Amino acid sequence: MIPKLSALLVGLALIATSCGADSADPTVAPATTTAVTDAAPTTTGTASTSGPKLRGEPAPELEFTYFSDESPGSLADFAGTPVVLNFWASWCPACIAEMPDFQAVNAALGGQVQFVGVAIQDQRELSNSLAAETGVEYTLVEDLDGSTYQSIGGFAMPTTLFINELGEIVEQHNGTLFAEELESKIRELLLTG
């Protein structure tokens, strides 16, 4: 009973401090990482084991709409390529803060990994404007009803999934990622071997 209560309290604390519409500080979303392992859940530190536990299994079938031409798309469009899938919104300061870093790492890696930014429950005009302001050139898609975000067990924004070339989620990171840590995770999780 105590471990479940502790896990619930940690989860509520993360939700309370995650990115929200009233947040003014871009560092409010605490960084938590969900490594996809067989280890028992932990309730200490900043590591979080909530979210997908899909070791060796394919990522959920995620569907969205492309910004570029408003056509439907899915995660299957990137089959055979490692993917960094970043969930964000124009009302999330922490999301906005990391976007230029994602673009910088995307440019530095020169196409070794497919970056996909998923705007959640946002107005298309705001999302497009923000992408232009932050210099984002990687693939942008939208999840207007939030169903894609819900399907991965998202609970804090920003949330980033690292998906290997086999289509398996190898890690879920909840919170802000800046260039150095982002590139390190990509090299460790997606570009080894």
Secondary structure, 3 states (H helix, E strand, C coil): CHHHHHHHHHHHHHHHHCCCCCCCCCCCCCCEEEECCCCCCCCCCCCCCCCCCCCCCECCCCEEEECCCCCEEEHHHHCCCCEEEEEECCCCHHHHHHHHHHHHHHHHHCCCCEEEEEEECCCHHHHHHHHHHHCCCCEEEEECCCHHHHHCCCCCCCEEEEECCCCEEEEEEECCCCHHHHHHHHHHHCCCC
